Every structure is written in structure tokens, then in C-alpha cells.
């Protein structure tokens, strides 16, 4: 079963409307996470909402939103007042226009969501909207309200559903000139460019996410397993930094390195696939019955001193 929908409402193209549900397309829950502990007691650290003036804890029902006008001067805004200005996009994704995907600057992309029909009705209308976008080879642009804010959303067909990617507003994207103006104008020679292109051609391939391993996640799991086993933690040696003096020579050596045949001997170690769940690498504590690897409880190490 898919996770609970982040949003439910209607998808509308002119007079064609259908009920839809929106689900997060990505997840961070499989990554190893840590709790903050009191070094002296080993207890978890908890955060409380307290009054900045009195220091007293404030219950949730007494907390309201406030816009700061000046230091310690706020305009209070209630939940009811925010609901009164609710936009139509709170309940409806209205498709405003269709654009080419190449027209969307990648800096505007935020996060993807899966969109599917909600319930047993509206599948026909959903299919019409989906296939129209697919046949026109366009991206549909609409608006949706999530977490009390209106977002631009770009809709694309994927299999039998849609992928909706939230987009930033122009005021959220910083001007590149602030960062690039001081970059020196450098003349790149044809020989250097040819060598660099040769390196690119040697490394050319297809983007296949399953080939990539989260090395930091793997290192974290190895660290936890070593501490659970009571083994000493030995710092790994770091590669020495190299100073490139002759750029042309570095390019030539890079071409030779990429063209060199692989050394014979032990077969290359296959990377662990993150798609199958990296937490399966966590080993059970010796002497205890192993638990299912995908359960979060298996990832929590017992507190030990290093």
C-alpha cells in the first residue's frame, strides 16, 4: 500500500475535472539517522516550546502565528484568518498552460510527487488529461497549495500516472551574476578542449541510478556495526591532495589513465544497490536473534563507549 496522500483534491483542464491524490515520490526514511543524547546519562535530548520572556513551556493550543514588524513587535494572524484567504488551488490543481520541458530552468525544480486518481471515479478524465500531455510532448503547468503555501507544479505523464514537480517562484532563485561575475575570462585552447572531450567520450554512458552507492551511508553502517561488535575504530587514511601545475600534462595523463585496461586479478567488487535498502547491511548483535533488516529498530545501536 502506498503512503498516506499529502494532498487530495481535483485536477482540472478547462471543463475536464477528476479527483486526484498526491503522494511524495521520494523518501529520506531509509537513510541512517541519529538522535541527540546526553553524554552523561545516555538519555535523548528533547526540545520544548517555551516563552522567550518567561521561560515557561507553552502548550500548542496557545501558540499562534506572528509576523515580525520590528524587534519584539508582531502582528498576530489566526488560523481562521488564514483559512479566509484560502485560494482555489487549495483544493484544485488548475492547469494554466503547457510548455516545453527544456524551457524549465533546473534551478526552479524543488521536489517530485506522484499523482493518481482518487477513488473509483474520474479515471476516464484522468486518462484524457494524461494522454493529452503525453501526445503533445509538453509539460502542464498548474498551481497547488501544500503546507499552507501556493506552489507552481509541473505535470508530466509517467506510466499510468502523473509526476508533479513543485517549482520555485522567481524571487526564490538567486541571481547568478552575484557569484559568476568575478570568474576570470580564460582562453581554452583547442588542444586542451580536444583532450577534455576525449576524456568525456571515454566516460560516456547512460544514467542508471542503481549503479550508484551512497558511500557515506555505507561508511555510517560500517561504523555502527564495528561499535556494536566492540571493535576499535581506526581512522581511515585520506588521499593526499595533488597540486596541478601543468594543466595540459594533467589532461594527457587523464586520457592515459582512462584508456588503461583494468588490472587482472580479483574480480571487481559489485556495488551494493541502494534500491534494495541500504539498512539491510546492518548486522544483528551477536548472541541475539536477527531481526528483519528493513525495520528501523535494527538500525539503532546500543550505546557503547568508543
C-alpha positions as CSV (number, residue, x, y, z in Angstrom):
1,X,0.0,0.0,0.0
2,X,1.3,3.5,-0.8
3,X,1.9,6.0,2.0
4,X,-0.9,8.4,3.0
5,X,-1.6,11.2,0.4
6,X,0.0,14.6,1.1
7,X,-2.9,16.3,-0.7
8,X,-6.3,15.4,-2.1
9,X,-8.4,17.5,-4.5
10,X,-9.2,17.9,-8.1
11,X,-7.2,18.1,-11.3
12,X,-8.8,20.4,-13.9
13,X,-8.1,21.1,-17.6
14,X,-10.7,23.7,-18.6
15,X,-14.0,21.9,-18.0
16,X,-12.5,18.4,-17.6
17,X,-12.1,17.6,-13.9
18,X,-11.2,14.5,-11.9
19,X,-10.5,13.8,-8.2
20,X,-6.8,13.1,-7.6
21,X,-4.4,12.3,-4.7
22,X,-0.8,13.5,-4.5
23,X,2.0,11.4,-2.9
24,X,5.7,12.1,-2.2
25,X,7.8,10.4,-4.9
26,X,11.0,10.4,-2.8
27,X,11.9,9.4,0.8
28,X,14.7,10.0,3.2
29,X,13.5,7.4,5.8
30,X,15.9,4.7,4.6
31,X,18.9,6.8,5.5
32,X,20.7,6.2,8.8
33,X,19.7,8.9,11.3
34,X,20.9,9.8,14.8
35,X,19.2,11.0,17.9
36,X,20.9,13.6,20.2
37,X,21.9,12.2,23.6
38,X,23.1,13.5,26.9
39,X,26.7,12.2,27.1
40,X,26.5,11.9,30.9
41,X,23.2,9.9,31.1
42,X,22.7,8.4,27.6
43,X,19.1,9.9,27.6
44,X,17.6,11.5,24.5
45,X,17.5,15.3,24.2
46,X,14.0,16.8,23.9
47,X,13.1,20.2,22.6
48,X,10.3,22.2,24.2
49,X,8.4,25.3,23.0
50,X,9.0,27.9,25.7
51,X,8.1,31.6,26.1
52,X,11.1,33.7,25.3
53,X,10.3,36.1,28.1
54,X,9.2,33.8,31.0
55,X,10.9,30.6,30.0
56,X,7.7,28.6,30.6
57,X,6.6,25.8,28.3
58,X,3.7,26.9,26.0
59,X,1.0,24.3,25.0
60,X,0.2,24.0,21.3
61,X,-3.3,25.5,21.7
62,X,-1.8,28.7,22.9
63,X,0.6,29.2,20.0
64,X,-0.4,31.5,17.2
65,X,1.5,32.8,14.1
66,X,3.0,36.2,14.2
67,X,4.7,38.5,11.6
68,X,7.6,40.5,13.0
69,X,7.2,44.2,12.2
70,X,10.1,45.3,14.4
71,X,12.1,43.9,17.2
72,X,9.6,42.3,19.7
73,X,6.7,43.8,17.7
74,X,4.4,41.3,15.9
75,X,1.1,41.2,14.1
76,X,-0.8,38.1,15.1
77,X,-2.5,36.0,12.4
78,X,-5.0,33.3,13.4
79,X,-5.7,30.0,11.7
80,X,-9.2,31.2,10.9
81,X,-7.9,34.4,9.2
82,X,-5.5,32.3,7.1
83,X,-8.4,30.0,6.0
84,X,-10.4,33.0,4.9
85,X,-7.8,33.9,2.3
86,X,-7.6,30.3,1.1
87,X,-7.0,30.1,-2.7
88,X,-8.9,27.9,-5.1
89,X,-5.7,25.9,-5.6
90,X,-6.1,24.7,-2.0
91,X,-8.5,22.1,-3.4
92,X,-7.9,22.2,-7.2
93,X,-4.8,21.9,-9.5
94,X,-5.8,24.1,-12.4
95,X,-3.7,23.6,-15.5
96,X,-2.9,27.1,-16.7
97,X,-0.6,26.4,-19.7
98,X,1.6,23.9,-21.5
99,X,5.4,24.4,-22.0
100,X,8.4,22.6,-23.4
101,X,10.3,20.7,-20.7
102,X,13.5,22.3,-22.0
103,X,12.1,25.7,-21.0
104,X,12.1,24.9,-17.3
105,X,15.3,26.1,-15.7
106,X,16.5,23.3,-13.4
107,X,17.1,25.8,-10.6
108,X,13.3,26.1,-10.3
109,X,12.8,22.4,-9.5
110,X,12.0,21.5,-5.9
111,X,10.6,18.0,-5.3
112,X,8.6,15.4,-7.2
113,X,5.2,13.9,-6.3
114,X,3.2,11.0,-7.8
115,X,-0.4,11.9,-8.8
116,X,-3.1,9.3,-9.4
117,X,-6.9,9.2,-9.5
118,X,-8.5,9.3,-6.0
119,X,-11.2,6.6,-5.7
120,X,-13.0,4.7,-8.4
121,X,-14.4,7.6,-10.3
122,X,-12.7,10.0,-12.6
123,X,-10.3,7.6,-14.2
124,X,-11.5,8.4,-17.7
125,X,-11.0,12.1,-17.3
126,X,-7.6,11.5,-15.7
127,X,-6.6,9.4,-18.7
128,X,-7.7,12.1,-21.1
129,X,-5.5,14.7,-19.3
130,X,-2.6,12.4,-19.0
131,X,-2.6,11.2,-22.6
132,X,-3.1,14.7,-24.0
133,X,0.1,15.8,-22.1
134,X,1.9,12.8,-23.5
135,X,0.8,13.2,-27.1
136,X,1.6,16.9,-27.1
137,X,5.0,16.1,-25.6
138,X,4.6,19.1,-23.2
139,X,4.7,19.8,-19.5
140,X,1.5,21.1,-17.9
141,X,1.9,24.0,-15.5
142,X,-0.6,24.5,-12.7
143,X,-0.9,25.6,-9.1
144,X,-1.4,23.7,-5.8
145,X,-1.4,24.6,-2.1
146,X,0.8,22.5,0.1
147,X,1.8,23.3,3.7
148,X,-0.4,26.4,3.6
149,X,1.6,27.9,0.6
150,X,0.7,28.0,-3.0
151,X,3.3,26.3,-5.3
152,X,3.7,26.1,-9.1
153,X,3.6,22.5,-10.2
154,X,4.8,20.9,-13.4
155,X,2.9,17.8,-14.5
156,X,4.3,15.1,-16.7
157,X,3.0,11.6,-17.6
158,X,4.7,8.6,-16.1
159,X,3.4,5.1,-16.9
160,X,-0.3,5.2,-15.9
161,X,0.0,8.2,-13.6
162,X,1.5,11.7,-13.5
163,X,4.6,13.1,-11.8
164,X,4.1,16.6,-10.4
165,X,7.3,18.6,-9.6
166,X,7.0,21.7,-7.4
167,X,8.7,24.7,-8.8
168,X,10.1,27.8,-7.2
169,X,9.0,31.4,-7.8
170,X,11.4,33.8,-9.4
171,X,12.0,35.6,-6.1
172,X,13.3,32.4,-4.6
173,X,16.1,32.0,-7.2
174,X,19.3,33.9,-6.6
175,X,20.9,35.9,-9.4
176,X,23.9,34.0,-10.8
177,X,25.7,37.3,-11.6
178,X,26.4,37.7,-7.8
179,X,28.5,34.5,-8.0
180,X,29.9,34.4,-11.5
181,X,31.0,38.0,-12.2
182,X,34.4,37.5,-10.6
183,X,35.2,34.4,-12.6
184,X,38.2,35.2,-14.8
185,X,37.8,35.0,-18.6
186,X,40.1,32.2,-19.7
187,X,41.0,31.3,-23.2
188,X,40.8,27.5,-23.6
189,X,43.0,26.2,-26.4
190,X,41.7,23.7,-29.0
191,X,44.3,21.1,-27.8
192,X,43.0,21.3,-24.2
193,X,39.4,21.1,-25.4
194,X,40.1,18.1,-27.6
195,X,41.8,16.2,-24.7
196,X,38.9,17.0,-22.3
197,X,36.4,15.8,-24.9
198,X,38.3,12.6,-25.3
199,X,38.1,12.0,-21.5
200,X,34.3,12.7,-21.7
201,X,33.9,10.2,-24.6
202,X,35.8,7.5,-22.6
203,X,33.4,8.1,-19.6
204,X,30.2,8.3,-21.7
205,X,27.3,6.1,-20.5
206,X,23.7,6.1,-19.6
207,X,22.3,7.4,-16.3
208,X,21.4,4.3,-14.3
209,X,20.7,5.3,-10.6
210,X,21.1,1.7,-9.4
211,X,24.8,1.8,-10.3
212,X,25.5,4.4,-7.6
213,X,26.1,3.7,-4.0
214,X,25.8,6.2,-1.1
215,X,29.3,5.8,0.2
216,X,28.7,7.9,3.3
217,X,25.7,5.8,4.2
218,X,27.8,2.7,3.8
219,X,30.5,4.1,6.0
220,X,28.0,5.0,8.7
221,X,26.6,1.5,8.7
222,X,30.1,0.0,8.9
223,X,30.9,2.3,11.8
224,X,27.7,1.3,13.7
225,X,28.5,-2.4,13.1
226,X,32.0,-2.1,14.4
227,X,30.9,-0.3,17.5
228,X,28.2,-2.9,18.1
229,X,30.8,-5.6,17.8
230,X,33.1,-3.8,20.3
231,X,35.8,-3.4,17.7
232,X,38.2,-0.4,17.9
233,X,37.6,2.4,15.4
234,X,40.6,3.1,13.3
235,X,40.6,6.4,11.3
236,X,41.0,5.7,7.6
237,X,43.8,7.4,5.7
238,X,42.8,10.3,3.5
239,X,44.1,10.7,-0.1
240,X,46.8,13.3,-0.4
241,X,45.8,16.4,-2.2
242,X,47.6,17.0,-5.6
243,X,48.5,20.3,-6.9
244,X,48.0,20.6,-10.7
245,X,50.9,22.7,-12.1
246,X,50.7,21.9,-15.8
247,X,47.1,21.7,-16.9
248,X,48.0,20.2,-20.3
249,X,50.1,17.5,-18.8
250,X,47.2,16.7,-16.3
251,X,44.8,16.3,-19.3
252,X,47.3,14.0,-21.1
253,X,47.8,11.8,-18.0
254,X,44.0,11.7,-17.5
255,X,43.5,10.4,-21.1
256,X,46.1,7.7,-20.4
257,X,44.5,6.8,-17.1
258,X,41.0,6.4,-18.5
259,X,42.3,4.4,-21.5
260,X,44.4,2.0,-19.4
261,X,43.0,-1.6,-19.3
262,X,41.6,-2.9,-16.0
263,X,44.1,-4.9,-13.9
264,X,43.6,-8.6,-13.8
265,X,43.3,-10.5,-10.5
266,X,40.5,-10.3,-8.1
267,X,37.1,-9.6,-9.7
268,X,35.8,-6.1,-9.1
269,X,33.6,-5.8,-6.0
270,X,30.0,-5.2,-7.0
271,X,28.5,-2.1,-5.5
272,X,25.7,-2.6,-3.0
273,X,22.4,-1.5,-4.5
274,X,20.7,1.3,-2.6
275,X,17.4,0.5,-4.2
276,X,17.1,-2.7,-2.2
277,X,17.5,-0.8,1.1
278,X,21.0,0.1,2.4
279,X,19.9,-0.7,6.0
280,X,20.0,-4.4,5.2
281,X,23.7,-4.2,5.7
282,X,23.2,-3.7,9.5
283,X,24.1,-7.0,11.2
284,X,22.3,-8.4,14.2
285,X,24.0,-8.3,17.6
286,X,25.9,-11.5,18.3
287,X,24.0,-13.9,20.5
288,X,20.6,-12.4,19.7
289,X,18.1,-13.5,17.1
290,X,18.3,-11.5,13.9
291,X,15.5,-9.1,13.2
292,X,14.2,-8.0,9.8
293,X,16.7,-5.7,8.2
294,X,14.2,-3.2,6.9
295,X,12.9,-2.4,10.4
296,X,14.2,0.8,11.9
297,X,14.7,-0.8,15.3
298,X,17.5,-2.9,13.8
299,X,19.4,0.3,12.9
300,X,19.5,1.6,16.4
301,X,22.9,0.7,18.0
302,X,23.2,0.0,21.7
303,X,25.0,2.8,23.5
304,X,28.7,1.9,23.8
305,X,31.7,3.9,24.5
306,X,34.2,4.1,21.6
